[in-house]
Structure formats: structure tokens, C-alpha cells
Amino acid sequence: MDMKKLMKQMQQAQSAAAKIQENLAAQSVEGTASGLVTVTMNGHGKVTALKIKPEAVDPDDVEALEDLLLVALQDASAQADALQQDATRGLGIPGF
């Protein structure tokens, strides 16, 4: 096996991976729960914003708000995961 060729392929793969990471950081997804809670995440799955409509807040039913937050976070996380899978699909690297 040609070492120079292998090294060049590794450098190309590293460059492609860095570009993918940069692109994921620039993208965002929104997860929502009944339109009352919205969570925004970047392509890496980091929460960048959280919006709660006033009608979602009931001091006598905190569990409902907790459930809405959980659903919105899970929704946004699933979308961020899908972005990551789409971005790495063409790399042909096991585990990506």
C-alpha cells in the first residue's frame, strides 16, 4: 500500500470531517411541544434557544410544563441527530 496515497486520503477525510462539523454548527432545528414550548438546537445538538408561551405556565401544574419541555427537547434532538446522519452519510466511515 502506498503510504503517500494513504496519508493524502486521511488528510482529505479529516478536511471533510472538519467541514461537516462546521456546517452542523451553523445549522439549526426546532423542536416543539403542542406549540407551547419551542427548543432550538444547532446541528451538534446544543440548545441555543428556549421559548415558553405564557399559557404553558400553570403554577398548579408544573408537571405539564416539564412534560412539554421534555417533548420539545426530544423532538429537537431527533432532528439534530438526523442532520448529523445526513451530513456523514457519504463518508463511508464505520460508525458515522
C-alpha positions as CSV (number, residue, x, y, z in Angstrom):
1,M,0.0,0.0,0.0
2,D,1.3,3.4,-1.0
3,M,1.9,5.4,2.3
4,K,1.7,8.8,0.5
5,K,-1.6,7.9,-1.0
6,L,-2.9,6.7,2.3
7,M,-1.8,9.9,4.1
8,K,-3.4,12.0,1.4
9,Q,-6.7,10.1,1.9
10,M,-6.5,10.6,5.6
11,Q,-6.0,14.3,5.2
12,Q,-8.9,14.5,2.8
13,A,-11.1,12.6,5.3
14,Q,-10.0,15.0,8.1
15,S,-10.8,18.0,6.0
16,A,-14.2,16.6,5.1
17,A,-15.0,15.9,8.7
18,A,-14.0,19.4,9.8
19,K,-16.2,20.9,7.1
20,I,-19.1,18.7,8.2
21,Q,-18.6,19.8,11.9
22,E,-18.6,23.5,10.8
23,N,-21.7,23.1,8.7
24,L,-23.5,21.3,11.6
25,A,-22.7,24.1,13.9
26,A,-24.2,26.6,11.5
27,Q,-27.5,24.7,11.1
28,S,-30.4,24.8,13.5
29,V,-33.5,22.8,14.2
30,E,-36.6,23.5,16.2
31,G,-38.5,21.0,18.4
32,T,-41.9,21.8,19.7
33,A,-44.5,20.5,22.1
34,S,-48.1,21.5,21.3
35,G,-46.8,24.8,20.0
36,L,-46.4,25.9,23.7
37,V,-42.7,25.2,24.1
38,T,-40.1,25.5,21.4
39,V,-36.5,24.4,21.7
40,T,-33.9,25.4,19.1
41,M,-30.7,23.4,18.7
42,N,-27.7,23.5,16.4
43,G,-26.6,20.6,14.3
44,H,-24.4,19.3,17.2
45,G,-27.5,19.0,19.5
46,K,-26.6,22.0,21.7
47,V,-29.6,24.0,22.9
48,T,-29.4,27.6,21.6
49,A,-32.8,28.9,22.5
50,L,-35.9,28.0,24.5
51,K,-39.3,29.7,24.2
52,I,-42.2,29.1,26.5
53,K,-45.6,30.6,25.8
54,P,-47.3,32.2,28.9
55,E,-50.3,29.8,28.6
56,A,-47.9,26.9,29.2
57,V,-47.1,28.1,32.7
58,D,-49.6,26.9,35.3
59,P,-48.2,27.1,38.9
60,D,-50.7,24.4,39.9
61,D,-49.4,22.0,37.2
62,V,-45.7,22.2,36.9
63,E,-45.6,18.6,35.7
64,A,-47.3,19.6,32.5
65,L,-44.6,22.2,31.7
66,E,-41.9,19.7,32.5
67,D,-43.6,17.2,30.1
68,L,-43.8,19.9,27.4
69,L,-40.1,20.7,27.8
70,L,-39.1,17.1,27.6
71,V,-41.1,16.5,24.4
72,A,-39.7,19.6,22.7
73,L,-36.1,18.7,23.7
74,Q,-36.6,15.2,22.4
75,D,-38.1,16.5,19.1
76,A,-35.2,18.9,18.6
77,S,-32.6,16.2,19.5
78,A,-34.1,13.8,17.0
79,Q,-33.9,16.4,14.3
80,A,-30.3,17.3,15.2
81,D,-29.4,13.5,15.0
82,A,-31.0,13.3,11.6
83,L,-28.9,16.3,10.4
84,Q,-25.8,14.6,11.7
85,Q,-26.6,11.3,9.9
86,D,-27.4,13.1,6.7
87,A,-24.1,15.0,6.9
88,T,-21.9,12.0,7.5
89,R,-23.8,9.5,5.2
90,G,-21.4,9.9,2.3
91,L,-18.1,9.5,4.2
92,G,-18.1,5.7,4.3
93,I,-16.6,5.6,7.7
94,P,-17.9,2.9,10.1
95,G,-19.9,4.4,12.9
96,F,-20.8,7.5,11.0
